[in-house]
Amino acid sequence: MSASVAVGLIGAGWIGRFHGESVALRISGTRLVAVADPAPGAAASLIERVSPDARAYTDALELIADPTVEAVLISTPASTHTDLVVAAAEAGKHVFCEKPMALTLEDADRAIGACAANNVALQVGFNRRFAADFTAAHDVITAGGIGTPQLLRSLTRDPGITADVASRVKPWTIFNETLIHDFDALLWLNPGARVVEVFAQADALIHPQYKEQGYLDTSMVQLRFDNGALASAEANFQATYGYDVRGEVFGSGGMVSAGEVTRTAMRHYSSPGVLADTPRVNIELFHDAYVAQLAHFADCIRSGSAPSVDGLDARNALEIALAAKESVETGLPVSLLSVPQ
């Protein structure tokens, strides 16, 4: 393996700052050498805390052109992802892109094609694959421990959303940026199977005043796989008890589950009842998984191996998200049998 990977971070928002900290401080095989963010002072503020020798940019393309940057970590708004992936690939930089990699299948193909043509690694941020309990469940399934998957379930319940934030949520975010994690998890936990039909329902139950502008905060999606398995994916933006992400696969020979609502196994028994502490933010619930996925990315670059979750995985999850959108619009199930793979 070569020396540590020189990473440039594009986007110093909430999750971008955490990723930048991981690259600089938590992963031995990476160095944070540059940060780009259009907000005045955002890049410099992160650099000052975690990597004082890194360079600050306001233009992402300038960071991509920086000759010292070996790999680019994209953590910007979803609508910008594809163009940045393509620009990075054409500059010969390896790419880690937060989900979704694209918002259309055409853009997904463009991103995949650019990375393949320029022989650079492409990894997409489906962090559940790197959570210890989800990984263990996947390993049991691939080893035949539950027989053939028959019923699958995945859920994401965020701990809350204010009216101010809800007013700024883009249409179809619940599918493109939230449930896309669940769609990827369900595909991963039913190895080799393809989704052939999608039926989705969605509504604005938390902040209904914004429904007319395309805001949705609650959804249930039913999936049918080509191996006969049935699955459900659900999301809600306001779990008052904490951040709740779980998965379950029932098969012909058993069942596995992953995800825990409580932070630890500690329970406090007292006169009001039994109390348990719960995680409230994503970087708490998936702290180790976020770090592990970037460590995997660095290892792939240094060894020349392909990332375990790539552009095709991102395209497959997006295909389901787009079908869910169509299903909500039409009120009908959507067949994926005619969609090219």
N, C-alpha and C positions, 0 to 999 in steps of 0.2 A: 504494500500500500504506500501511496505517496504521503506527503506531509498534510497537515490539516487543511481543510477546505476553506477558501476565502469566500465569504458570503456577503452579498449585498442585499439589504432588506428594502423592499418597496412598500411603503405604507406603515406609518408609526402610530396607528390607532390602537384600540384596546387589545386585540389579539396580536397585532404586529409588534407592539411593545413586548408582550410576553415572549413571542418568538425571538425577537432581538436579544432579550435577556438570556434565553436558552442558548442561542448560538454563541454568545459572548461568555457566558458564565457556567452553563450547566452541561455542556457537551464538550468533551475533550478533543474531539476531532474537527472542530470548526472555529473559525475566527470571523468576527463581525468587522468588515473593513469599510463598509459604506452603508448609509441609510438615506433614502429619498422620501420626502413627504412634502406636498405643496403647502401645507399649513406653516406659517412663519414660526420658526423655532422648534417645531416638532421633532425634526431629525436631530438637531443639535442637542435638544434636551435629553433624548434617549442616549445619544453618544456620550454625553458628559457623564452619565450615570454608569454606563456599562463598558464602553470601549473608547476611551479618550482619543486614541490615535486614528479612529475611523473618520471618513470624510462625509460631510453632510451635503445633500443635494435637495433642490426643490423640484427638479425635473427628473422623472424616472428614466427617460432615455439617456440622460447624461450619466446616470449610474450604470446603466447597461453598457454604455460605451467605455466605462472605466476599465483599463487593461488589467488592473489588479483584481477585479471581481471575477471569480471562477464560476460561481453559482448564484442564481437570483432567487430570492424568496418573495413571492408576491402575496401581499396581504392588503389589498386595496378593495374598493367597491366592486361588486360582482360584474358590473357592466364593462369594467376595464380589463378584466382578466385575460381574455383571448388575445387582444392586441399586444399586451405585455408579454404573454407567453411567446407569441410569434416573434416579437422584437428581440427577446432574450435568446431564443433559439437561433435566429439568423445572425446574432452576434457571437454564437458559439458558446453560450452560457448554459449550464445545466439549470433546470427549472423545478422549483417546488412552488405549487400554486394552491392557495386556499380554494376550497369549494365555493361555488361551482366553477369549474374551469371555463365554462361557456354557458350561454343562455339559449343557444340554438344548436341543433345537430350539425349544421353547416360550419358554425364556428368551432365546434368540438373537433370536427374533422380537420379544420384548418390548423388548429393548435397541434393535434397529433401529427399531422403531416409535416409541419415545420420542424418539430423536434426529431422526427425520424430522418428527415432529409439532411439535417445538420448533425446527426449522430450525438445528440445530447440527451441526458436523462430527463425524464418528466415524471414527477410524483405529484399526486393530488392529496389534499389534506382531509382524508377520511380517517379521523383519529380513533374511532371506535375499534378499528382493526388492530390498534396498538395498545388497547386497554387490556390488562392482564386477564380479567374475567371473560371478556369477549373473545380474546385469543384462545383461552382454554376451552371455551365452548366450541369454537371453530375446530380446534384440534380433535375434540371428541367426535364431532360430526364426521370429519374427514377420515378418522380411523374406524368408522362404522359403528361407533358406540351407541347410536340411537336408531340404527337401521336406516330406512329411507325416510327423509323428512316429509311430513304430511301436513302439519299445521305450524305456521310461523307467525310470530308477533313481534313488532318493534314499536317503541313509543318514545316520544320526546315531549316533555312538559317543562317549559321554561318557568322560572320562578316569579315572573311578573313583568308587566309592561305598562308604563304610564301613558296617559292620553297624549302627552306631548310627543313621546317616541312613536306611538301608534300612528299619529298623524303624518309621520315622515316615512313610514314603511312602504316600500315599493310593492305594487301589485304582484301577486303570485310568489311573494317571498316565502310563504309557508311551504311551498313545494320546492322552489329553486334553492333555498338556503337552509331550511330547517329539515323538512322531511327527506330531502335528498340524502341526508345521513342515514335515515332509516331504510331508504330504498337500496343504498349501497350495502348496508348491513344485511338486509334480507337476501340479496343476491349472493353475498359472501358466505352466508350461513346455509345456503342451498347450493352447494358447489356444482357447477356445470349446468345448472338449470337456467332457463330463460323465461322471463315474464312474457306471457302471451295476451293477457287481458288486464285492463285497469278500470276500476270504477271508483270514483271519488266524490265525496261530499265535503263542503266547506262553508263556513259562515263566520261572521264577526259577532261573537257572543260576549266578548269582554268590552270592546269599544264599538258598538254598532253604529255610532254616528259617523264612522269613517268607511263604512262598507261601500257607499256610493263611489268613493274614489279608488276602489279596488283592494281595500284592506281586508284581510282575512286572518283570524287568529285561532281558529279551531277547525280540525279536519280529521276525517276518517277515510282511509283508502284501502280498498280490497284488491288483492292481486291474485292472479291465477298463473301458475308456472306450467311449463311444458312437460314436467315430470308428474303432473297431477296435484302437486302441493298447492295449498291455499294459504294466503298470508294476509295480515292486516297491518297497516301502519297508521299510527295516530299521533296528532300533535295538538298542543294547546299552549298558549303563551302565558298562562297565569296559574301555575301550581303554587298556591299560597304556602304550602308546607316545605318548598325547596325545589332544587333542580333535580328532575326525575328522568332518567334515561334507562330503559330496560329492554331486554330481548329474550325471546323464548322460542325454542324449536322442539316440537313434539314429533316423534317418528315412530316407525313400526316396531322399534325395539327399545324405546325409552324416551327421555326428554332431557334437555339442558336448558338452563336459564343463566342470564348474565345481567348485571346491573343491580345496584343496591340504593335504596332511597336514603338510608341513614349514612352519616359520615363514618361512624365506627359502630362496633357491636355493643357499645356502652348504652345502658338504659338507666334512667333515673326514676326510681320508684318513690313516690311521696303522696301526700294527701290528695293533690289534684289528679293523680293517676300515674301513668307511665310515660316518661318523656324521653325522646331521642333527638340528638342534634342532626341536622341535615345540611348538605352543601347548598350554596346559594348562587354560585357562579360557575361558568364552564371551566375556567382555569383552575378551579379547586377540584371539581369532580374528575376532570380529565388531565390533571397536572402531569402525571407521569406519562400518559399516552401522548400528549402534545410533545413532550421532550423526546420520547422514544421514536416518534415518526421522523423527526428531524435528524436524530442519530442514525436512523436507517438510511435516510437520504444521503447523508455524508458517507456512510459506509459503502453505499452503492457507487458513489462517485469515485472513491478511493480504490475500490476493487474492480470497477468496470462492470459490475453486475446490474441487472435491470431492477428498478423499484418494484416492490410487491403490489403496489396499488398505483395504477398508471392512468394514462389518458383514456384508454378504452374503458376502464372501470368508471371513470367520470362520465363518459358518453353513455354508458349503459344506465347509470342512475338518472342522468338527465332525460333520457328517453322516457323513463317512467314518469318523471316530474312533468314533462310536457304532455304526456297522455292524461295525467291527473287533471291538469288545467283544462284540457279539451273535454274531459268527462264532466267537470263542474259546469262548463259553459253549455254543454248539450244536455246534461242530465242522463247520459247514456254510458254504458260501458264502451271502452275504446280497445279495439284489437290491435296488437302489435305484430301480428303475424306477417303483415305486408311491409313492415319497416326493414330496409336493408341493414345488414349487420356488417 
